[in-house]
């Protein structure tokens, strides 16, 4: 309801004061002929790219200006479930960007939105984790096309969760690509790529932030060639035969099975960190009262343990060794769990959790 109201406010503003849009477009001196750029992004990592664009556009030698921002509608977030603008919208407002030039359509194909975008006559659109499919009608608007920052080494990991799926696969190398947007998913010609080694402990949110930071630098360095058209001439077509997919993650995938080997589980914990997280069900046994109950734990931080770390008399026994909960896994491997979270509680260390058991035993299910 609130997002639709914001949309209506924006479009009323746009219809009633097209002169305001013209004023923003003509704020540069007539001789500067700055190119009009529209940015599309939504989560916090996208704000890194927007920050780089704002800073670059403010330079005396800049050849472009950010004419508008397109982002997801306000949504209910955080514990208070308040309706809040997207992180990109909030960042733009904090930087003093005109609220009337922040578009928040439910879908990028809405006629009213496309009409307002056409009025702005952008020469280039930049997308960075916008989170909305761009229809052909949209792609036909900017004269220089639409360029996407994609956090993978295209054509690898096309799709909604490239960083998460790459970490889940245990890749040793990741990267970010700058590519023109076409209707096929992440299949456009690649302008440039930047690769980096992947630390075996890094989690998805940190790697995602790092890749978008690198991607923003790559974008700024390539903007001159995008504006003069040479980037499109030299862009490298993707080899579709080498493409891999990175489908959206579902909450149902978050459960861990200790029949899997420790490395598989460790990579999954890293990949799903942030959202949806990884969960496990374990058995808590009280020998004194001969009772037991099933406990659901969120597994926060792990590492692969040595094979000789298996403790206890039962193959399902979970031990506590040198600050870590040691879970026996498939293939005679062990997973060391360093941080956990009980439902509705804060993240705690394995030691704090173990001390709270007061002598009760743990077993995998």
C-alpha positions as CSV (number, residue, x, y, z in Angstrom):
1,X,0.0,0.0,0.0
2,X,2.7,2.4,1.0
3,X,4.9,1.6,-2.0
4,X,2.0,2.2,-4.4
5,X,1.3,5.5,-2.7
6,X,5.0,6.5,-3.2
7,X,4.6,5.6,-6.8
8,X,1.5,7.7,-7.2
9,X,3.3,10.6,-5.5
10,X,6.2,10.3,-7.8
11,X,4.2,10.1,-11.0
12,X,2.0,13.1,-9.9
13,X,5.2,15.0,-9.3
14,X,6.6,14.0,-12.7
15,X,3.4,14.9,-14.6
16,X,2.8,18.1,-12.8
17,X,6.4,19.3,-12.9
18,X,8.1,18.1,-16.0
19,X,9.8,21.4,-15.8
20,X,11.6,20.2,-12.7
21,X,13.0,17.3,-14.6
22,X,14.1,19.7,-17.4
23,X,15.7,21.9,-14.8
24,X,17.8,19.1,-13.4
25,X,18.8,18.0,-16.9
26,X,19.8,21.5,-17.9
27,X,21.6,22.3,-14.6
28,X,24.9,21.7,-16.3
29,X,26.1,24.5,-18.5
30,X,25.0,24.1,-22.2
31,X,28.6,23.6,-23.3
32,X,29.2,20.7,-20.9
33,X,26.7,18.4,-22.6
34,X,26.8,15.9,-19.8
35,X,25.4,12.5,-20.6
36,X,22.3,11.4,-18.7
37,X,22.7,8.2,-16.7
38,X,20.0,6.3,-14.8
39,X,21.1,3.9,-12.0
40,X,19.1,0.8,-11.0
41,X,19.9,-1.0,-7.7
42,X,18.3,-2.0,-4.4
43,X,20.3,-3.6,-1.6
44,X,23.1,-2.2,0.4
45,X,25.8,-3.5,-1.9
46,X,24.3,-1.5,-4.7
47,X,24.8,1.7,-2.7
48,X,28.6,1.2,-3.2
49,X,28.2,1.5,-6.9
50,X,25.9,4.5,-6.6
51,X,28.4,6.2,-4.3
52,X,31.1,5.7,-6.9
53,X,28.8,7.2,-9.6
54,X,27.9,10.2,-7.5
55,X,31.6,10.8,-6.7
56,X,32.7,10.4,-10.3
57,X,29.9,12.6,-11.6
58,X,30.9,15.4,-9.2
59,X,34.5,15.6,-10.6
60,X,35.2,18.7,-12.7
61,X,36.1,16.5,-15.7
62,X,33.0,14.4,-15.5
63,X,31.1,13.7,-18.7
64,X,27.9,12.4,-17.1
65,X,25.3,13.1,-14.4
66,X,23.0,10.7,-12.5
67,X,19.6,11.8,-13.8
68,X,17.4,9.3,-11.9
69,X,17.5,6.3,-9.7
70,X,15.3,3.2,-10.0
71,X,14.9,0.9,-7.0
72,X,12.6,-1.6,-5.3
73,X,9.5,-0.1,-3.5
74,X,9.6,0.5,0.2
75,X,9.1,-2.7,2.2
76,X,8.8,-3.9,5.8
77,X,12.2,-4.6,7.3
78,X,14.0,-5.1,10.6
79,X,12.5,-6.1,13.9
80,X,10.0,-3.2,14.0
81,X,8.7,-4.2,10.6
82,X,8.5,-0.6,9.6
83,X,7.9,0.3,6.0
84,X,11.3,1.6,4.9
85,X,12.8,2.7,1.5
86,X,15.3,0.3,-0.1
87,X,19.0,0.8,1.1
88,X,19.8,2.5,-2.3
89,X,16.8,4.9,-2.0
90,X,17.8,5.8,1.6
91,X,21.4,6.3,0.6
92,X,20.4,8.6,-2.3
93,X,18.1,10.6,0.0
94,X,20.9,10.9,2.5
95,X,23.2,12.3,-0.2
96,X,20.5,14.9,-1.0
97,X,19.3,13.4,-4.3
98,X,15.8,14.7,-5.2
99,X,13.1,12.3,-3.9
100,X,11.0,13.0,-7.0
101,X,13.6,11.4,-9.2
102,X,13.7,8.1,-7.3
103,X,11.5,5.7,-9.2
104,X,10.0,2.8,-7.2
105,X,7.9,0.7,-9.6
106,X,6.6,-2.7,-8.6
107,X,7.6,-3.9,-12.1
108,X,10.0,-2.4,-14.6
109,X,7.4,-2.9,-17.4
110,X,4.8,-0.6,-16.0
111,X,3.6,1.9,-18.6
112,X,3.6,4.9,-16.3
113,X,7.2,4.1,-15.2
114,X,8.4,3.6,-18.8
115,X,6.7,6.8,-19.8
116,X,8.5,8.8,-17.1
117,X,11.8,7.2,-17.9
118,X,11.4,8.1,-21.6
119,X,10.7,11.7,-20.6
120,X,14.2,11.8,-19.0
121,X,15.8,10.5,-22.2
122,X,18.7,8.7,-20.5
123,X,21.7,7.8,-22.6
124,X,22.8,5.0,-20.4
125,X,21.3,2.8,-17.6
126,X,23.5,1.0,-15.1
127,X,22.1,-1.9,-13.0
128,X,23.6,-3.4,-9.9
129,X,21.5,-6.0,-8.0
130,X,18.3,-4.2,-9.0
131,X,16.1,-7.3,-8.5
132,X,13.7,-6.8,-11.3
133,X,13.5,-8.2,-14.8
134,X,14.0,-5.5,-17.5
135,X,11.6,-5.9,-20.5
136,X,12.5,-5.1,-24.1
137,X,10.5,-1.8,-23.8
138,X,12.9,-0.7,-21.0
139,X,16.0,-1.8,-22.8
140,X,15.0,0.2,-25.9
141,X,15.0,3.5,-24.0
142,X,18.7,4.3,-23.3
143,X,20.5,5.1,-26.5
144,X,23.8,3.6,-25.3
145,X,22.1,0.6,-23.8
146,X,22.0,-0.9,-20.3
147,X,25.1,-2.2,-18.5
148,X,25.0,-4.6,-15.6
149,X,27.5,-5.3,-12.8
150,X,27.2,-9.0,-12.3
151,X,29.2,-10.6,-9.4
152,X,30.5,-13.6,-11.3
153,X,33.0,-14.4,-14.1
154,X,30.4,-14.6,-16.9
155,X,29.3,-16.9,-18.4
156,X,29.7,-18.7,-15.1
157,X,26.9,-18.4,-12.6
158,X,24.2,-16.6,-14.5
159,X,21.2,-15.9,-12.3
160,X,19.9,-14.6,-9.0
161,X,22.5,-16.1,-6.6
162,X,25.9,-16.1,-8.3
163,X,28.0,-15.5,-5.2
164,X,26.1,-18.0,-3.0
165,X,26.2,-20.7,-5.6
166,X,29.9,-20.2,-6.3
167,X,30.7,-20.5,-2.6
168,X,28.5,-23.5,-2.3
169,X,30.5,-25.1,-5.0
170,X,33.7,-24.3,-3.2
171,X,35.3,-22.2,-5.9
172,X,38.8,-20.9,-5.4
173,X,38.4,-18.0,-7.8
174,X,35.5,-15.6,-8.1
175,X,35.0,-12.3,-9.9
176,X,32.8,-9.6,-11.3
177,X,31.8,-8.8,-14.8
178,X,30.6,-5.7,-16.6
179,X,28.2,-6.7,-19.4
180,X,25.6,-5.2,-21.6
181,X,22.0,-6.3,-20.7
182,X,20.0,-8.4,-23.2
183,X,16.7,-10.1,-22.7
184,X,18.3,-13.5,-22.1
185,X,19.4,-13.9,-18.5
186,X,22.9,-12.4,-17.9
187,X,23.9,-13.4,-21.4
188,X,25.0,-10.0,-22.9
189,X,28.4,-9.2,-24.3
190,X,31.1,-8.7,-21.6
191,X,32.9,-5.4,-21.5
192,X,35.4,-6.4,-18.8
193,X,36.0,-8.9,-15.9
194,X,37.9,-8.7,-12.7
195,X,38.9,-11.9,-10.8
196,X,40.1,-12.6,-7.3
197,X,41.1,-15.5,-5.1
198,X,38.5,-16.7,-2.7
199,X,39.5,-17.3,1.0
200,X,38.1,-20.6,2.3
201,X,36.5,-18.8,5.3
202,X,34.9,-15.9,3.6
203,X,31.1,-15.7,3.7
204,X,28.6,-14.7,1.0
205,X,27.8,-11.2,2.4
206,X,31.5,-10.2,2.6
207,X,32.4,-11.6,-0.8
208,X,29.3,-9.9,-2.3
209,X,30.4,-6.6,-0.9
210,X,34.0,-7.1,-2.1
211,X,32.9,-7.9,-5.6
212,X,30.5,-4.9,-5.9
213,X,33.3,-2.7,-4.6
214,X,35.6,-4.0,-7.3
215,X,32.8,-3.8,-9.8
216,X,32.2,-0.1,-9.1
217,X,35.9,0.6,-9.8
218,X,35.7,-1.4,-13.0
219,X,32.6,0.5,-14.1
220,X,34.1,3.9,-13.5
221,X,37.2,3.0,-15.4
222,X,35.1,1.7,-18.4
223,X,32.5,4.5,-18.5
224,X,34.5,6.6,-21.1
225,X,34.6,3.7,-23.5
226,X,30.9,3.0,-22.9
227,X,30.0,6.6,-23.6
228,X,32.1,6.9,-26.8
229,X,30.7,3.6,-28.1
230,X,34.0,1.7,-28.3
231,X,33.0,-0.7,-25.4
232,X,30.1,-2.0,-27.4
233,X,32.3,-2.6,-30.5
234,X,34.9,-4.5,-28.5
235,X,32.6,-6.3,-26.0
236,X,33.2,-10.1,-25.9
237,X,30.2,-12.3,-26.8
238,X,29.6,-15.0,-24.1
239,X,30.2,-18.6,-24.9
240,X,26.8,-20.1,-24.0
241,X,28.2,-23.6,-24.0
242,X,30.3,-22.7,-20.9
243,X,27.4,-21.1,-19.0
244,X,26.4,-22.3,-15.6
245,X,23.3,-21.3,-13.7
246,X,22.9,-19.8,-10.2
247,X,19.2,-20.2,-9.3
248,X,17.6,-18.3,-6.4
249,X,18.1,-19.9,-3.0
250,X,15.0,-21.1,-1.1
251,X,14.6,-21.4,2.7
252,X,14.0,-25.2,2.3
253,X,17.7,-25.5,1.3
254,X,18.9,-24.2,4.6
255,X,18.9,-27.5,6.4
256,X,22.1,-29.4,7.0
257,X,22.5,-33.1,6.7
258,X,25.5,-34.6,8.5
259,X,25.5,-37.5,6.1
260,X,27.3,-35.0,3.8
261,X,31.0,-34.5,4.1
262,X,32.3,-31.7,6.2
263,X,33.6,-29.6,3.3
264,X,30.2,-29.7,1.6
265,X,28.6,-28.5,4.8
266,X,31.2,-25.8,5.5
267,X,30.8,-24.4,2.0
268,X,27.0,-24.3,2.4
269,X,27.3,-22.4,5.7
270,X,29.5,-19.8,4.0
271,X,27.2,-19.6,1.0
272,X,23.9,-19.2,2.9
273,X,25.3,-16.8,5.6
274,X,23.1,-13.7,5.9
275,X,20.1,-15.3,4.3
276,X,18.5,-17.8,4.7
277,X,21.3,-19.1,7.0
278,X,21.9,-22.8,7.7
279,X,20.0,-24.9,10.3
280,X,20.5,-28.3,11.9
281,X,18.4,-30.4,14.3
282,X,20.4,-32.1,17.1
283,X,19.4,-34.4,19.9
284,X,20.0,-33.2,23.5
285,X,20.3,-36.1,25.9
286,X,20.0,-35.8,29.7
287,X,21.4,-39.0,31.2
288,X,20.3,-38.1,34.8
289,X,16.7,-37.8,33.9
290,X,16.8,-40.2,31.0
291,X,15.1,-37.5,28.8
292,X,16.0,-36.1,25.5
293,X,14.7,-33.4,23.2
294,X,15.3,-32.2,19.7
295,X,16.9,-28.7,19.4
296,X,17.0,-26.6,16.3
297,X,20.3,-24.6,15.9
298,X,21.3,-22.0,13.4
299,X,24.9,-22.8,12.4
300,X,26.8,-19.5,11.9
301,X,30.5,-20.1,11.6
302,X,32.4,-23.3,10.8
303,X,35.6,-24.8,9.6
304,X,36.6,-28.3,8.4
305,X,38.2,-30.3,11.2
306,X,40.9,-32.9,11.1
307,X,39.8,-36.5,10.5
308,X,41.2,-37.6,13.8
309,X,38.9,-35.2,15.7
310,X,36.0,-37.7,16.1
311,X,35.3,-38.1,19.8
312,X,33.0,-40.2,21.9
313,X,31.8,-43.8,21.9
314,X,29.0,-43.3,19.4
315,X,29.4,-42.2,15.7
316,X,26.6,-39.6,16.3
317,X,28.2,-38.0,19.4
318,X,28.9,-34.3,19.1
319,X,32.0,-33.4,21.2
320,X,33.5,-30.1,22.4
321,X,37.2,-29.7,21.5
322,X,39.3,-26.6,21.8
323,X,36.5,-24.1,21.6
324,X,34.5,-25.9,18.8
325,X,31.6,-28.2,18.6
326,X,32.8,-31.2,16.6
327,X,30.1,-32.7,14.4
328,X,30.8,-36.2,12.9
329,X,30.0,-36.0,9.2
330,X,29.9,-38.3,6.1
331,X,33.1,-39.9,4.8
332,X,34.6,-40.0,8.3
333,X,35.1,-36.2,8.3
334,X,34.3,-33.6,11.0
335,X,32.9,-30.2,11.0
336,X,34.0,-27.7,13.7
337,X,31.2,-25.3,14.6
338,X,32.5,-22.1,16.2
339,X,29.3,-20.0,16.5
340,X,25.6,-20.9,16.8
341,X,22.3,-19.2,17.4
342,X,19.3,-20.5,19.2
343,X,15.8,-19.5,18.0
344,X,15.0,-16.0,19.0
345,X,18.5,-15.5,20.6
346,X,21.7,-13.8,19.8
347,X,24.7,-15.4,18.1
348,X,26.9,-17.1,20.7
349,X,30.2,-18.9,20.7
350,X,30.3,-22.7,20.8
351,X,31.9,-22.5,24.2
352,X,29.0,-20.5,25.6
353,X,26.5,-22.9,24.1
354,X,28.4,-25.9,25.5
355,X,28.6,-24.4,29.0
356,X,24.8,-23.8,28.9
357,X,24.2,-27.5,28.4
358,X,25.2,-28.2,32.0
359,X,26.5,-31.7,31.3
360,X,23.9,-32.8,28.8
361,X,25.1,-34.7,25.7
362,X,24.6,-33.8,22.1
363,X,24.0,-36.2,19.1
364,X,23.4,-35.6,15.4
365,X,20.2,-36.8,14.0
